[in-house]
Amino acid sequence: MSYWHALLLAIVEGLTEFLPVSSTGHMIIVANLLGIGQLPFTDTFITSIQFGAILAVVALYWRRFLQSFDFYLKLAAAFIPFGILGFLLKDIIEALLKNVAVVAWSLMIGGVVLLFIDRLFNTPRKQVTTPSYAQAIRIGLFQCIALIPGVSRSAATIVGGLAQGFDRRSAADFSFLLAVPTMFVITAYQLYKTFKVAAPGAQDIKLLLFGNAVAFMVALLAVKSFVDFVSRFGFRAFGLYRIVVGLVILIMLALGIPLQII
């Protein structure tokens, strides 16, 4: 992998990780178009640069993380359903991730949902700074849907927030906050598996540091822009975009292009 590859992948990660468009689908397309989708280090790199995206959320919402211990308990309550189910189904999830067609169909189905989500939740919404424990658990249950590759963790948790009566901004905000423990655990687990097999070399570590820095800066811009955009215009544009990306993946598969991330 070159620095050019690392730059493009980190930009895609930073742009898509917190948007309801599935970073997995985008990574599959970009990595394989770059000709590096079959490299073992590509999977390590994609997993590792999520840490940079996590730091972007911490930097933007640092005041929220200083609220109270109760806030952390509610984040934990929201994460627990995802953590338990993810641990129990990890082998099935990894098998599904290797089936790129599953990712494509998940993208398109999720896109159809986002096309109508604004109409479904068009009643007066409330601004929420911190959810109740019951609301946090329910949002955590919605996050479990994102265990299906291509669903988008962000989309699932935002819809979960809307289902609790949150306005768009509040739903997006809590989705980003919940991403921190969720992505941290996923990243740590993937890195553990990687280092258990073989530790990356000096050049690989430089690429990882570079990728994290780029993902951090791009995610900063993406998160701020997304909250403003969705508060004004809703989710329809993201629904249409997901459908297009899913179709692109299916067309590439139909043309015989081997799409895979190890």
N, C-alpha and C positions, 0 to 999 in steps of 0.2 A: 504494500500500500504506500502511495506517495503522499506528500503533503497536499497536493491538489485534490486527491481522493478524500483525504481527511477533512479538508476545508468544505467540500461540497456536502459530505455526509453530516458534518457538524451543523452546517447551515440548515439542512433539511430537518435534523433533529430539533434544533432550537425553534424552528418555525412551526413544527407539527406536533410536538410533544404535548402542548397544553391546548391545542385547538381540537375541536371535535371532528377530526378528519382521519385519525389513525396514523400514528407515526410508523407503525409496522408496515402498512401497505406502501408508504412512500419509500421506506428504507429498502424494501424488496425491489421496487422498480429501479431506484437510483443505483443501488449497489450492483445490480446485475447489468444495468446499462453501462456502468463503469468497468465491467468485467471483473469485479472483485467479490461477487456474491458467493462464490464457492470457497473463498479463503477462510480458514479457521479464525484468523486474526480479525476479519471483518465483523464477525459476531461479537468478539471481545470488545472491539472498538465501539460498536453501536451500543452495547450494554454500558460501557464505561462512561461514555460522554453524556449519559443521562444525569450523571452527578453534577455536571456543569449546569444543566437545566434546573436541577433541584436548587442549587445555590442561587439561581436567578429569582426563584420564588421567595426564598429566605430573605434576599436583599430587598425585594419589593415590599414584602409584608412583615418585615422584622418587628414592627410595633405589635402586630397581632400575636407574635410568638412570645411577647413579654406580658401578655394579659394576666394569666393566672394559671395555677396548676389544673384547675377545672377545665380549662381550654384543652390542655394536653390529654386529659382523660376522655374528653369528647372526641378528639381526633383518634385516640386509641379505640374507642367504641365503634367509630366508623370504619376503622381499618380491620378490626378483628374478623368480621365475616369473610372478607376478601382473603386475609391471611390464612385462615383455617381451610377454606375451600381450595385456595391455590395450592396449599401444601398437600391436601388429599388427592387433588387431581393433576398434580404437576406433570406426571408422565403422559396423561391424555392431552394436556395443554401443549406440551412440547411436540407431540405427534401431530396435532392440529396445525401448529405453526409451520410445520414442514409441508402442509397441504396448502399451497398458495391459492388454490381455488376457493378454499374456505375463507381466506382473508378477503378475496375479491367480493364474494357474495355477502360477507358481513359488512363490507364497506357500502355496498349498494342498498342493502336492507336498512342499515342505519341511516343512509342518506334519505331514503323515503320517509323514515320516521321524522327526521329533522325538517323535511319539507312541510310537515303538518303540525310540528310541535308548538309553534306560536299560536296556531288556531285552537289547539287542544287546551292550552293553558292561557286563555285570553281573559280570564277573570282578574279582578284587581289583585295585584301581588304585593307582598310586604318586604321591606328591607330588613335583613337579618344580619346582625354582626356575629353572633354565636348561636348555633342551633341548640335545641334541647337534646338530652341524651337519646330520647326516642327518635327524634328527627335524624340525629347523627347515625344511629343504627340503621334506619331505613335507607339513608343515602348510601351507607356501606353495603347494604344488600343490592342496591342498584349497581354499585361498583363491581359486584361479582359477575355481572353480565359481561364485563370487559375481560374476563378470563378467556372468552372466545376471541381468538386473534382476529383483528380487523374491526372489532366493535368500537374501540376508542374509549379509554378510561375516562377521559375528559367528558366525552358526550354522555356516557352512562351516568356519571355523578352529577352533571349539570341537569340532566332530565330528572334525576332523583331529587335535586334541590327544588326544581320547579314543581314536582309532585307534592312537595311539602308546603307549597304556597309561597316560596321565595320569589323575589323578582329576579330578572336575568342577571343583574350585577352580583347580587348576593349568592345566587347559585354558582356563578362562575368563580367568585372569590373563594367559596368553601371548597370547590373542586380543586383549585390550585393549592390550597392549604393541605387538603387531604393527600395531594400528590406527593408531598414531602416524605411522610413515613412510608407510603406505599412504594414509591420509586426507590427510596433508600434501601428498603428490604429486598426488593427485586434486584437492584444493582449489586448489592452486597452478596446475594446468593449466587448470581451469575459469575461475579468475579471470583468467589470462592471456588466454584467449579473449574474456572479457567486456570487459576493458580495451582489447583490441585493436580492438574495435568502437566502444566509447564509454565514457569514464570516468564513473562515477556522480557525481551532483551532491551538494551539501552535505547535503540532506535524506536522500538515500539512504545516505550515509556514516553519518549519525546512526542510521538504522534498523539498519544493519549492526553498528555498535558495540553498540547496545541488544540486538539479537538474539544476538550472541556472548556478552554478559554473562549473559543468561538461559539460553542453552544450556549455558554453563559450569556454572552453579549447579545446574541440573536434572540434568545428566549426572553431577555429583558424587554426588548422591543415588541416581541410577539404578544406577550401577556398583556402589556399595557394597551396595545392597539386592539387586541381582541375584546377586552372588557368594554372599551368605548364603542367598538363597532356593534357588538351584540346588544348592548344596551339601547342603541338607536335603531338598528335594523333587524334584529332577530337572527334566526338560524337558517333561514331558507337558502341563502347563498352557500352555506357549508354543506347543506343537504345535496344541492345540485353538484357541487364539487366532488363530494364523496362518490356519487353515482358515476361521474366521469372517470375518476381514478379506478374504481372497480371495473368499469368496462375496459379501460386501457389494459389492466392486468389480464382480464379474460381474453382480450384480443391477442396480447403477446403470447399467452399460453396456446391459443388456437393456431398461431403462426409457428409454433414449435420452439419458441424461445424458452430455454430452461431457466425458470425463475426459482431461486432458492437462496435462503440465508442459512448457513449451516447451524 
